Amino acid sequence: MKRKLRDRQFILRAAAKASQSKCNAKIAALGFNPSGQCVAKAFNQKRFLRKGGGLHAEMILMREARRKGIVSILLCRVGKSGDLLPVDPCPTCAQKAAELGIKIFTVPAEED
């Protein structure tokens, strides 16, 4: 029961962070250390004018992984109305996370 409540709190924190993004796909990531503490958070950011040219939220956390001791990342996407949407890391981020030994978990979409 406590674990579910704690997980829900992390999902709410990730959703709130994702809503700060200026991108069309509002995505946030929370980084956790080995003891399960949230030690970093980020949202995706526009960087270039072309589609897909921005900084991914998980990419930002992976840059800080060694310094902050991040071993897992929770990825969350929200829609314009604040509802949870499906999300998966891109192949490049998934590969880099595997190389770094970081597990990426995703928040499931809300069911009607």
ZISULSUL-V818636 format. One record per run of one state. SS is the DSSP state (2 for helix, 1 for strand, 0 for the rest). FROM is the first residue (numbers start at 1). TO is the last residue. Records with the same first field share a line. If there is no record, write none. Layout:
SS=FROM-TO ; FROM-TO
//
This chain:
0=1-1 ; 19-25 ; 33-37 ; 44-44 ; 46-54 ; 56-56 ; 69-71 ; 79-83 ; 86-90 ; 101-102 ; 107-112
2=2-18 ; 57-68 ; 91-100
1=26-32 ; 38-43 ; 45-45 ; 55-55 ; 72-78 ; 84-85 ; 103-106
//
